[in-house]
């Protein structure tokens, strides 16, 4: 099914020029790498989540039943280890992470949070299971970033103001809106650093009819705790602190649209604001570079860290689940009644 879908995409891109195609470069996460290449998935489904098939995979068009010249080379770039796939390799190339002595980080936010930190001397990388919350999965009124989704939330005169995709009546909330809502709740005092809703309430009304539930906040805490813990452990592994980072690239569809101030407010990212920026689709950009250069650029020593095997990960994860204990607003400014919220929850 994966190969058929890719075939349709390639044919659409090459329409009218099929006989001219000489090379195809694919990048993606480790599971997509294995599915596309026909590799056994079982090693990725059990501890220690290590596969012997992480290398570059090459094919001829006839092997995949793609209508391209038989001299065409189709290659799926190599993965870096565990669930750190070829898309992160492409991101490292696209961001120029290895081009200088400055310490640089690449953070790809999604169901898995992939992190790479390093410079031209060495790179450490890891993948952490953020779960579906950052993409609004497991959120009671969560939805993908489509028409009707609350994408951004701000606080005005003590009330939430929402930006809805398509400028229509809201139907749900996507990942960036979820993060904004919790950040706003923390600043106003409606949500406590522990993650509990203030005044014993069970929910936070956003914009009618969309509501954020206590369980939704817990899901976000699990996701941000996993990413933050992985980030801290990688920095610790190389003897660095967040203040040593000269650039932090946020990649992936979610990373490109998240409000950086909200990510900092909930503790997802721990780095100076001035060094963080949205890097866009680094996987696609890196794949283009690999295609044009005809081969993978030389990389420095790269170490993949299995966070599940790190003895400090669970303790760090537990510590990172709490939100930063800073409230910029006044709880009394929050214009909703706790008893009304509890009534809605019931």
C-alpha positions as CSV (number, residue, x, y, z in Angstrom):
1,X,0.0,0.0,0.0
2,X,2.9,2.4,0.9
3,X,4.6,1.6,-2.4
4,X,1.4,2.1,-4.4
5,X,0.8,5.5,-2.8
6,X,4.4,6.6,-3.5
7,X,4.0,5.3,-7.1
8,X,1.0,7.5,-7.6
9,X,2.8,10.6,-6.2
10,X,5.9,10.0,-8.3
11,X,3.8,9.5,-11.5
12,X,1.9,12.7,-10.8
13,X,5.2,14.6,-10.3
14,X,6.8,13.2,-13.4
15,X,3.9,13.4,-15.8
16,X,5.2,14.2,-19.2
17,X,8.8,13.6,-18.2
18,X,8.8,10.0,-17.0
19,X,11.5,8.9,-19.4
20,X,13.8,11.7,-18.1
21,X,13.8,10.7,-14.5
22,X,17.2,9.4,-13.4
23,X,17.0,9.3,-9.6
24,X,14.4,9.4,-6.8
25,X,15.3,10.1,-3.2
26,X,12.9,9.2,-0.4
27,X,13.1,10.2,3.3
28,X,10.8,9.4,6.1
29,X,10.6,7.9,9.6
30,X,12.0,4.5,10.4
31,X,8.7,2.7,10.0
32,X,8.1,4.3,6.6
33,X,11.6,3.4,5.6
34,X,11.0,-0.3,6.5
35,X,7.5,-0.5,5.0
36,X,8.7,1.1,1.7
37,X,11.7,-1.2,1.6
38,X,10.0,-4.4,2.5
39,X,12.1,-4.8,5.7
40,X,10.8,-6.7,8.7
41,X,9.1,-4.5,11.3
42,X,9.2,-6.8,14.2
43,X,12.5,-5.4,15.7
44,X,10.9,-2.0,16.0
45,X,8.0,-3.4,18.0
46,X,10.0,-4.7,21.0
47,X,12.8,-3.7,23.3
48,X,15.5,-2.5,22.5
49,X,13.7,-1.1,19.3
50,X,16.8,-1.7,17.2
51,X,16.7,-2.9,13.6
52,X,19.4,-4.4,11.5
53,X,17.9,-2.7,8.4
54,X,18.6,1.0,9.0
55,X,20.9,1.5,6.0
56,X,20.1,3.1,2.7
57,X,17.8,1.0,0.5
58,X,18.2,1.0,-3.3
59,X,15.7,-0.2,-5.9
60,X,15.2,-0.4,-9.6
61,X,11.8,0.7,-10.9
62,X,10.8,-2.8,-11.9
63,X,11.2,-4.0,-8.3
64,X,8.6,-1.4,-7.2
65,X,6.5,-1.5,-10.4
66,X,7.1,2.1,-11.0
67,X,6.8,3.4,-14.6
68,X,10.3,4.9,-14.7
69,X,13.3,4.2,-16.9
70,X,15.1,1.0,-15.9
71,X,18.3,3.0,-15.5
72,X,16.7,5.1,-12.8
73,X,17.9,4.7,-9.2
74,X,15.4,4.8,-6.4
75,X,16.9,5.2,-2.9
76,X,15.5,5.5,0.5
77,X,18.1,7.4,2.6
78,X,19.4,5.7,5.7
79,X,18.0,6.0,9.2
80,X,20.1,7.1,12.2
81,X,19.0,4.6,14.8
82,X,15.9,3.4,16.5
83,X,13.0,5.7,15.6
84,X,15.3,8.5,14.4
85,X,14.7,8.1,10.7
86,X,15.9,9.4,7.3
87,X,13.8,12.5,7.7
88,X,16.0,13.6,10.6
89,X,19.1,12.9,8.5
90,X,17.6,15.1,5.9
91,X,16.8,17.7,8.5
92,X,20.4,17.7,9.8
93,X,21.6,18.3,6.2
94,X,19.0,21.0,5.5
95,X,19.7,23.0,8.7
96,X,23.5,22.9,8.3
97,X,23.8,21.5,11.8
98,X,27.2,20.2,11.1
99,X,28.6,23.2,9.3
100,X,30.2,25.0,12.2
101,X,31.5,24.9,15.8
102,X,28.3,26.4,17.3
103,X,26.1,24.0,19.2
104,X,22.8,23.6,17.3
105,X,19.6,21.5,17.9
106,X,17.0,20.1,15.6
107,X,13.7,19.2,17.2
108,X,11.0,17.5,15.1
109,X,7.7,17.5,16.9
110,X,5.0,14.9,16.2
111,X,3.8,11.6,17.6
112,X,7.5,10.9,18.1
113,X,9.7,13.8,19.1
114,X,13.0,13.4,17.4
115,X,15.9,15.4,18.6
116,X,19.5,15.9,17.3
117,X,22.1,18.1,18.9
118,X,25.6,18.8,17.8
119,X,28.0,20.6,15.5
120,X,30.7,19.6,13.0
121,X,32.5,17.7,15.7
122,X,29.8,15.2,16.7
123,X,26.0,14.7,16.9
124,X,23.8,13.0,19.5
125,X,20.2,12.1,18.6
126,X,17.2,10.4,20.2
127,X,13.5,9.7,19.7
128,X,11.0,10.1,22.5
129,X,7.4,8.8,22.4
130,X,5.5,12.1,22.7
131,X,2.2,10.3,22.0
132,X,-0.6,11.8,19.9
133,X,-1.3,14.9,22.0
134,X,0.8,17.3,20.0
135,X,-1.2,16.4,16.9
136,X,-4.5,16.6,19.0
137,X,-4.9,12.9,19.2
138,X,-6.4,11.6,22.5
139,X,-7.9,15.1,23.0
140,X,-11.6,14.9,23.6
141,X,-12.4,17.7,21.1
142,X,-9.1,17.3,19.2
143,X,-8.9,17.4,15.4
144,X,-6.3,17.8,12.7
145,X,-5.4,21.3,11.5
146,X,-8.4,21.7,9.1
147,X,-11.4,24.0,8.7
148,X,-13.1,24.5,12.0
149,X,-10.0,23.8,14.2
150,X,-8.9,26.3,16.8
151,X,-5.3,26.9,15.8
152,X,-4.2,29.7,18.1
153,X,-5.5,31.1,21.4
154,X,-4.7,34.4,23.2
155,X,-5.9,36.2,26.3
156,X,-7.7,39.5,25.9
157,X,-9.4,41.4,28.7
158,X,-9.3,38.2,30.8
159,X,-11.1,36.1,28.1
160,X,-9.8,33.6,25.6
161,X,-9.8,34.7,22.0
162,X,-9.4,31.9,19.4
163,X,-8.2,31.9,15.8
164,X,-10.2,29.3,13.8
165,X,-8.9,27.8,10.6
166,X,-11.3,28.9,7.8
167,X,-12.8,31.6,9.9
168,X,-15.8,29.5,10.7
169,X,-17.6,28.3,13.9
170,X,-15.1,26.1,15.8
171,X,-15.6,22.4,15.7
172,X,-12.5,21.3,17.8
173,X,-8.9,22.1,18.5
174,X,-5.6,21.1,16.9
175,X,-2.2,20.7,18.5
176,X,-1.0,24.3,18.3
177,X,-4.3,25.5,19.7
178,X,-4.1,23.0,22.6
179,X,-0.6,24.3,23.5
180,X,-1.7,27.9,23.3
181,X,-4.7,27.2,25.5
182,X,-2.6,25.7,28.2
183,X,-0.1,28.5,28.0
184,X,-2.8,31.1,28.3
185,X,-4.3,29.1,31.2
186,X,-1.0,29.1,33.0
187,X,-0.5,32.8,32.5
188,X,-4.0,33.7,33.8
189,X,-3.9,31.3,36.7
190,X,-6.7,29.2,35.3
191,X,-4.3,26.2,35.1
192,X,-1.9,25.5,37.9
193,X,1.7,24.4,37.5
194,X,0.7,20.9,38.6
195,X,-1.6,20.7,35.6
196,X,-4.8,20.8,37.6
197,X,-7.5,23.3,36.6
198,X,-7.8,26.0,39.3
199,X,-10.7,26.2,41.8
200,X,-11.3,22.5,41.5
201,X,-12.9,22.8,38.1
202,X,-12.8,19.9,35.7
203,X,-12.6,21.9,32.4
204,X,-11.6,25.1,30.8
205,X,-14.1,26.7,28.3
206,X,-12.2,28.1,25.3
207,X,-14.8,29.3,22.7
208,X,-18.2,27.8,22.5
209,X,-18.7,24.9,22.0
210,X,-15.0,23.9,22.4
211,X,-13.9,22.9,25.9
212,X,-10.5,21.8,27.2
213,X,-10.9,19.0,29.8
214,X,-8.6,18.0,32.7
215,X,-7.7,14.8,30.9
216,X,-6.6,16.8,27.8
217,X,-4.1,18.8,29.9
218,X,-2.7,15.5,31.3
219,X,-2.2,14.2,27.8
220,X,-0.2,17.4,26.9
221,X,1.8,17.0,30.1
222,X,2.8,13.5,29.1
223,X,3.9,14.6,25.6
224,X,5.8,17.7,26.7
225,X,7.4,15.8,29.6
226,X,8.8,13.2,27.2
227,X,10.2,15.7,24.7
228,X,11.7,18.0,27.4
229,X,13.3,15.1,29.3
230,X,14.9,13.8,26.1
231,X,16.2,17.2,25.3
232,X,17.7,17.7,28.7
233,X,19.3,14.2,28.7
234,X,20.9,14.8,25.3
235,X,22.4,18.1,26.5
236,X,23.6,16.4,29.7
237,X,25.2,13.6,27.6
238,X,27.5,16.1,25.8
239,X,28.1,18.2,29.0
240,X,26.2,21.2,27.8
241,X,23.3,23.3,29.0
242,X,20.4,25.0,27.1
243,X,22.3,28.3,27.4
244,X,25.1,26.8,25.2
245,X,22.7,26.4,22.2
246,X,23.2,29.0,19.4
247,X,20.2,27.8,17.4
248,X,17.2,25.5,17.9
249,X,15.4,24.5,14.7
250,X,11.7,23.4,15.1
251,X,10.8,21.1,12.3
252,X,7.8,19.1,11.1
253,X,4.3,20.2,10.4
254,X,3.5,20.8,14.1
255,X,6.9,22.4,14.8
256,X,6.4,24.9,12.0
257,X,3.1,26.3,13.3
258,X,3.5,26.1,17.1
259,X,3.8,29.4,18.9
260,X,7.3,29.4,20.3
261,X,6.2,31.5,23.3
262,X,3.6,28.9,24.2
263,X,6.1,26.1,23.9
264,X,8.4,28.0,26.3
265,X,5.5,28.8,28.6
266,X,4.5,25.1,29.1
267,X,8.2,24.0,29.4
268,X,8.3,22.0,26.2
269,X,11.4,23.9,25.1
270,X,14.1,25.1,27.5
271,X,16.4,27.4,25.5
272,X,16.7,31.2,25.1
273,X,13.8,32.5,23.1
274,X,16.1,34.3,20.6
275,X,17.7,31.1,19.4
276,X,14.5,29.2,18.6
277,X,12.9,29.4,15.2
278,X,10.5,27.5,13.0
279,X,12.5,25.7,10.3
280,X,9.7,24.5,8.1
281,X,9.8,21.2,6.2
282,X,13.4,20.3,6.7
283,X,12.9,16.7,5.6
284,X,11.8,17.9,2.1
285,X,14.6,20.5,1.9
286,X,17.2,18.0,2.9
287,X,15.9,15.4,0.5
288,X,16.3,18.0,-2.3
289,X,19.9,18.6,-1.3
290,X,20.7,14.9,-1.3
291,X,19.1,14.6,-4.7
292,X,21.0,17.5,-6.2
293,X,24.3,16.5,-4.6
294,X,23.8,12.9,-5.7
295,X,25.1,11.5,-2.5
296,X,24.9,12.0,1.3
297,X,27.2,14.7,2.6
298,X,29.9,13.5,5.0
299,X,28.7,13.7,8.6
300,X,30.7,13.7,11.9
301,X,30.5,11.0,14.5
302,X,26.9,10.4,15.3
303,X,25.6,8.6,18.5
304,X,22.1,7.4,18.8
305,X,20.8,7.4,22.4
306,X,18.1,4.9,23.4
307,X,16.2,6.9,26.0
308,X,14.3,3.9,27.2
309,X,17.6,2.4,28.3
310,X,18.8,5.6,30.1
311,X,18.6,5.1,33.9
312,X,17.7,8.8,34.5
313,X,15.0,9.1,31.9
314,X,12.0,8.1,34.0
315,X,12.9,10.4,36.8
316,X,13.6,13.3,34.4
317,X,10.3,12.5,32.6
318,X,8.4,12.8,35.9
319,X,10.1,16.1,36.7
320,X,9.4,17.5,33.3
321,X,5.7,16.8,33.4
322,X,5.0,19.8,35.7
323,X,4.5,23.1,34.0
324,X,6.8,26.1,34.9
325,X,5.6,27.7,38.1
326,X,5.1,31.2,36.8
327,X,1.7,32.9,36.5
328,X,1.7,36.3,34.8
329,X,-1.9,37.1,35.4
330,X,-4.3,37.1,38.3
331,X,-6.7,34.2,38.9
332,X,-9.5,36.7,39.5
333,X,-9.1,38.0,36.0
334,X,-10.3,34.7,34.6
335,X,-13.9,35.2,33.8
336,X,-15.6,31.8,34.3
337,X,-17.2,30.3,37.4
338,X,-15.8,27.1,38.7
339,X,-19.2,25.8,39.7
340,X,-20.5,26.4,36.2
341,X,-17.5,24.5,34.7
342,X,-18.1,21.6,37.0
343,X,-21.7,21.5,36.0
344,X,-20.7,21.3,32.3
345,X,-18.2,18.6,33.2
346,X,-21.0,16.6,34.8
